């Protein structure tokens, strides 16, 4: 037992010395790295700058380095992008000749990067319906910028009067969002919040009784576009377009449209003001606000880029018409639909986009007198995708995704399933008219721009025509079009 203890003791002592030696070496190594001691000790030793500069060991003869042979031509704009015309024709073979599309079908497909269309079908212009909104939204972003907002103000209008001044906010709401409601996109300014802020300002000044006027003169000309069918307003298809409204001119029930959106908005504001403790004498009266009048309170819309995404996603006619008028205001034209036509042309041409003979009388595409050349929409979509125009990107991000979002959420259920999610497009629908314009990301990663119109569709074929265009767009998303 004593011999075994001595062996254990001597072995433990040896292991202790070994451990101590390892600890010293490790500590020294850590200190060398952490405190840059190696660099300080070896400052005088030249260090090779690259691995290639290290000489081979003695006796080893290595060949000189040489550039490897080229394995492929460099990727350039000229050979990287254009889809093969034959592949596009194969993808769409027969689809645009579907008899459900009627007697006038016009289409164009092109590479996103530029160049002439790789496929055209039919000839002439077509009724664009709501694909017109692509032009309107692009012009609004060009004229105003993506960060633009629209302010609704209350100004002092004399000792006992105030005025509600419309700033052309397309989404001004009649009330704030309620707890538990899904938040709206984009966020809505509302007249109840505005009334409370106004009441606080009035009460601070010792005022509790006012007469109320309202000012919607930012927009001029007829509130109803003269190029719309006569039954649109009586049938509640669209609201009269004014610079002051709530809920896009819809009544509290949500059904139909109010006859006078500006008066309705002022009446809702007056009620909210009364609930906030301010007595409103009489009924609201139309009255231009005095120049330079002191602002008592204001609310602002969401930024324009978010509004554009919403308009394109759900194909919002009223909001599109308001932004159409805003283009007129921004280009120093009268805030009328006629001024908007001139303003849209002006800003597009400034950005190098020609109308190509297209005639657009409104901003939503509700007019059956509108005519558009498919190449105009191709030019607009290409401009929105260009790195030179980052302000136009909401035109693309706002496009519905086939089979998933917005006006395409419940479509693309019959064609090639590989097209779902690969197509983003703006819809266009009127009686006898069906259209799609947007982007298709094919199976090779090639992005195609396409415009598909059918504007002589028989009434009984309305849904079948829409499905036929969906199938054609899906085929572009599901093709190998760069081969």
Buried (B, 14 or more C-beta within 10 A) or exposed (E): EEEEEEEEEEEEEEEEEEEEEEEEEEEEEEEBEEEEEEEEEEEEEEEEEEEEEEEEEEEEEEEEEEEEEEEEEEEEEEEEBBBBBEBBBBBBEEBBEBEBBBEBBBBBBBBBBEBEBBBBBBEEBBBBBBBBBBBBBBBBBBBBEBEBBBBBBBBBBEEEBBBBBBBBBBBBBBBBEEEEEEEEEBBBBBBBBBBBBBBBBBEEEEBEEBBBBBBBBBBBBEBBBEBBBEEBBEEBBBBBBBBBBBBBBBBEEEEBBBEBBBBBBBBBBBBBBEEBEBEBEEEBEBBEBBEEBEEBBBBBBBBBBBBBBBBBBBBBBBBBBBBBBBBBBBBEBBBBBBBBBBBBBBBBEEBEBEBBEBBBBBBBBBBBBBBBBBBBBBBBBBBBBBEEBEBBBBBBEBBBBBBBBBBBBEBBEEBBEBBBBBBBBBBBBBEBBBBBBBBBBBBEEBBBBBBBBBBBBBEEBBEBBBBBBBBBBBBBBBBBBBE
